[in-house]
Amino acid sequence: MKFLELHERLRLETWRRIDQGILSSSLLARQTGLAQAHISNFLHRRRRLSLPAMDRILLAQALSVEDLAPAGLSELPSLDRGSMDLVPIVSQLVAMTAPVVASRAVLDTVHLPAGWLSSFPPRRAMSRRSWERFVGVRITAAQALPMDPVLRIGSIAVLDRHYNSLAAYRPPQPNLYGIRVGSQMLFRHVTFESSRLVLRPRALSWPVELIELASQESPADLLVGRVCLCISEI
């Protein structure tokens, strides 16, 4: 049984015990020492647990890996890869420049529930019609610190490359974008003022940056995509 399947079976078994009334997220947080927010993110598939965090839950609930195997928990549905959406994790250069992701450029994949990504409305420029829509990139320390705690070092940001409009996704909450600045990618909240992109960090200790657009450039040319999901291991 692979890590992702073990992780999913542990999540489902945890939900089963909560549904039966023998466990709650707050009780599990106390038993394991994990923050209740981390437990909630795990249960709702917003973040994956690290191996040490999984060990804490297994120990607290007197579970073993054998208990989570299909023979041990036959009532749990097996993980069907066909029922999941796969998002390729790629280099940031590929995310910025490659309309179609070649198989050799895929570093890893993120597995998400089928149809979940289709709930996000696209707002793309015409030039993006032929681009593969969702890609994931690994966040570096230099990219995470200005947006802390929204982004974490080493987390995976899933970019919707069909959302390179400045229209707010959920107003008044600002969108978070990956922005191409030269050969680098920055992650910021973005507005457009007087032919310049205004890049606003989350952390107050970081400066606001201004990007002057060339005469034929539009904001959509520099917006790699909206960050629609950030996956961090605990």
C-alpha positions as CSV (number, residue, x, y, z in Angstrom):
1,M,0.0,0.0,0.0
2,K,1.5,3.4,-1.1
3,F,1.7,6.4,1.1
4,L,-1.2,8.2,-0.6
5,E,-3.5,5.3,-0.1
6,L,-2.5,4.8,3.5
7,H,-3.0,8.5,4.1
8,E,-6.5,8.4,2.5
9,R,-7.5,5.2,4.5
10,L,-6.4,6.9,7.7
11,R,-8.5,9.9,6.8
12,L,-11.6,7.8,6.1
13,E,-11.2,5.7,9.3
14,T,-10.8,8.9,11.3
15,W,-14.1,10.2,9.7
16,R,-15.8,6.9,10.5
17,R,-14.9,7.2,14.2
18,I,-16.1,10.8,14.3
19,D,-19.4,9.8,12.6
20,Q,-19.9,7.1,15.2
21,G,-19.4,9.6,18.0
22,I,-16.4,7.9,19.5
23,L,-14.0,10.6,18.4
24,S,-13.9,14.4,17.6
25,S,-11.3,16.6,15.9
26,S,-10.7,18.4,19.2
27,L,-10.2,15.1,21.1
28,L,-7.8,13.9,18.4
29,A,-5.9,17.2,18.6
30,R,-5.5,16.7,22.4
31,Q,-4.4,13.1,22.0
32,T,-1.8,13.8,19.3
33,G,-0.6,17.3,20.2
34,L,-1.4,18.5,16.6
35,A,-3.3,21.7,16.1
36,Q,-7.0,21.3,15.6
37,A,-6.7,23.4,12.4
38,H,-4.2,20.8,11.1
39,I,-6.6,18.0,11.9
40,S,-9.4,19.8,10.1
41,N,-7.2,20.4,7.0
42,F,-6.3,16.7,7.0
43,L,-10.0,15.6,7.3
44,H,-11.1,17.9,4.5
45,R,-8.2,17.1,2.2
46,R,-6.8,20.6,2.3
47,R,-3.4,19.4,3.5
48,R,-1.5,16.1,3.8
49,L,-0.1,14.8,7.0
50,S,3.6,14.2,7.4
51,L,4.7,10.7,8.4
52,P,5.4,11.7,12.0
53,A,1.9,13.3,12.2
54,M,0.4,10.1,10.8
55,D,2.3,8.1,13.4
56,R,0.8,10.2,16.1
57,I,-2.7,9.5,15.0
58,L,-2.1,5.8,14.5
59,L,-0.7,5.6,18.0
60,A,-3.4,7.7,19.6
61,Q,-6.1,5.6,18.0
62,A,-4.3,2.2,18.5
63,L,-4.2,1.6,14.8
64,S,-1.5,-0.1,12.8
65,V,-0.8,-0.1,9.1
66,E,-2.2,-3.6,8.9
67,D,-5.5,-2.3,10.3
68,L,-5.8,0.1,7.4
69,A,-5.0,-2.4,4.8
70,P,-8.0,-3.5,2.6
71,A,-8.4,-6.8,4.5
72,G,-8.4,-5.0,7.8
73,L,-11.0,-2.3,6.8
74,S,-13.0,-3.9,4.1
75,E,-15.8,-1.3,4.5
76,L,-13.5,1.5,3.3
77,P,-13.5,2.2,-0.4
78,S,-10.3,1.5,-2.2
79,L,-8.5,4.5,-3.7
80,D,-9.5,4.6,-7.4
81,R,-6.9,6.5,-9.4
82,G,-9.4,6.8,-12.2
83,S,-11.7,8.8,-9.9
84,M,-9.1,11.4,-9.1
85,D,-7.8,14.5,-10.9
86,L,-4.0,14.5,-11.3
87,V,-2.1,17.8,-11.3
88,P,1.5,17.8,-12.6
89,I,4.1,19.3,-10.4
90,V,6.6,21.1,-12.7
91,S,9.5,23.5,-12.5
92,Q,8.5,27.2,-12.2
93,L,10.1,27.8,-15.6
94,V,7.8,25.3,-17.2
95,A,4.8,26.7,-15.4
96,M,5.6,30.2,-16.8
97,T,6.4,29.3,-20.3
98,A,5.1,25.9,-21.4
99,P,1.5,25.8,-22.8
100,V,1.5,22.0,-22.7
101,V,3.4,20.1,-20.1
102,A,5.5,17.3,-21.6
103,S,5.7,14.1,-19.6
104,R,9.5,14.5,-19.2
105,A,8.8,17.8,-17.4
106,V,6.6,16.3,-14.7
107,L,8.5,16.1,-11.4
108,D,5.6,14.6,-9.4
109,T,1.8,14.7,-9.3
110,V,-0.9,15.9,-6.9
111,H,-4.0,13.7,-6.5
112,L,-7.3,15.6,-5.9
113,P,-10.9,14.4,-5.8
114,A,-12.4,14.1,-9.3
115,G,-14.2,17.2,-10.4
116,W,-13.0,19.4,-7.6
117,L,-10.9,21.6,-9.8
118,S,-13.7,22.1,-12.3
119,S,-15.6,24.1,-9.7
120,F,-13.2,27.0,-10.3
121,P,-14.4,29.4,-13.0
122,P,-11.8,30.3,-15.6
123,R,-11.0,33.9,-16.5
124,R,-8.4,33.6,-19.1
125,A,-7.0,35.8,-21.9
126,M,-7.5,34.5,-25.4
127,S,-3.8,33.7,-25.6
128,R,-4.3,31.0,-22.9
129,R,-6.9,28.9,-24.7
130,S,-4.4,26.2,-25.7
131,W,-2.6,26.1,-22.3
132,E,-2.9,23.2,-20.0
133,R,-4.9,24.6,-17.1
134,F,-3.6,23.4,-13.7
135,V,0.0,22.9,-12.7
136,G,1.7,22.7,-9.3
137,V,5.0,24.3,-8.3
138,R,7.1,24.0,-5.2
139,I,7.4,27.2,-3.1
140,T,10.9,28.3,-2.1
141,A,11.8,30.2,1.0
142,A,12.3,33.5,-0.9
143,Q,8.7,33.1,-2.3
144,A,7.1,32.0,0.9
145,L,8.4,34.6,3.4
146,P,6.7,37.7,1.8
147,M,3.3,35.8,1.8
148,D,3.6,34.1,5.2
149,P,1.4,32.5,6.5
150,V,-0.6,32.1,3.3
151,L,2.4,30.3,1.7
152,R,4.8,28.0,3.5
153,I,8.3,27.0,2.6
154,G,8.3,23.8,0.6
155,S,4.5,23.8,0.0
156,I,3.0,23.1,-3.4
157,A,1.0,25.9,-5.0
158,V,-1.5,24.8,-7.6
159,L,-1.8,27.5,-10.3
160,D,-4.9,28.0,-12.4
161,R,-3.3,29.2,-15.6
162,H,-6.7,29.9,-17.1
163,Y,-7.2,32.6,-14.5
164,N,-4.9,35.4,-15.5
165,S,-7.5,38.2,-15.0
166,L,-7.3,40.7,-12.2
167,A,-11.0,40.2,-11.4
168,A,-11.5,39.1,-7.8
169,Y,-12.5,35.5,-7.4
170,R,-14.1,36.0,-4.0
171,P,-14.4,39.7,-3.4
172,P,-13.4,41.5,-1.2
173,Q,-10.7,38.9,-0.6
174,P,-7.7,39.6,-2.9
175,N,-6.5,36.9,-5.3
176,L,-3.1,35.4,-4.9
177,Y,-1.1,35.1,-8.2
178,G,2.1,33.7,-9.5
179,I,3.6,36.5,-11.5
180,R,6.4,36.3,-14.1
181,V,9.1,38.8,-13.3
182,G,11.9,38.3,-15.8
183,S,13.0,34.7,-15.4
184,Q,11.6,34.4,-11.9
185,M,8.2,33.9,-10.4
186,L,6.9,35.9,-7.4
187,F,3.7,35.3,-5.5
188,R,1.7,38.3,-4.5
189,H,-1.6,40.1,-4.4
190,V,-1.8,42.2,-7.5
191,T,-3.5,45.4,-8.7
192,F,-3.0,47.5,-11.8
193,E,-2.4,51.2,-11.6
194,S,-1.2,53.6,-14.2
195,S,0.3,51.0,-16.6
196,R,2.1,49.3,-13.7
197,L,1.4,46.1,-11.8
198,V,1.4,46.7,-8.0
199,L,2.7,43.6,-6.2
200,R,1.6,43.5,-2.6
201,P,3.1,41.1,0.0
202,R,1.2,39.7,2.9
203,A,4.0,40.3,5.4
204,L,4.2,44.0,6.4
205,S,8.0,43.8,6.6
206,W,8.3,43.3,2.8
207,P,8.0,46.2,0.4
208,V,5.4,46.8,-2.3
209,E,6.9,46.3,-5.7
210,L,6.0,48.0,-9.0
211,I,6.3,46.3,-12.4
212,E,6.2,48.7,-15.4
213,L,4.5,47.1,-18.4
214,A,6.0,47.4,-21.8
215,S,4.0,49.3,-24.5
216,Q,2.4,46.1,-25.9
217,E,2.1,44.2,-22.6
218,S,-1.1,43.6,-20.6
219,P,-1.3,42.4,-17.0
220,A,-2.5,39.0,-18.4
221,D,1.0,38.5,-20.0
222,L,2.7,38.5,-16.6
223,L,0.1,36.7,-14.5
224,V,1.1,33.0,-14.6
225,G,-2.1,32.1,-12.9
226,R,-4.2,32.3,-9.7
227,V,-3.2,30.2,-6.8
228,C,-6.3,28.1,-6.2
229,L,-4.8,25.6,-3.7
230,C,-1.8,25.5,-1.4
231,I,-0.8,22.1,-0.1
232,S,1.5,22.0,2.9
233,E,2.7,19.0,4.9
234,I,2.4,19.3,8.7
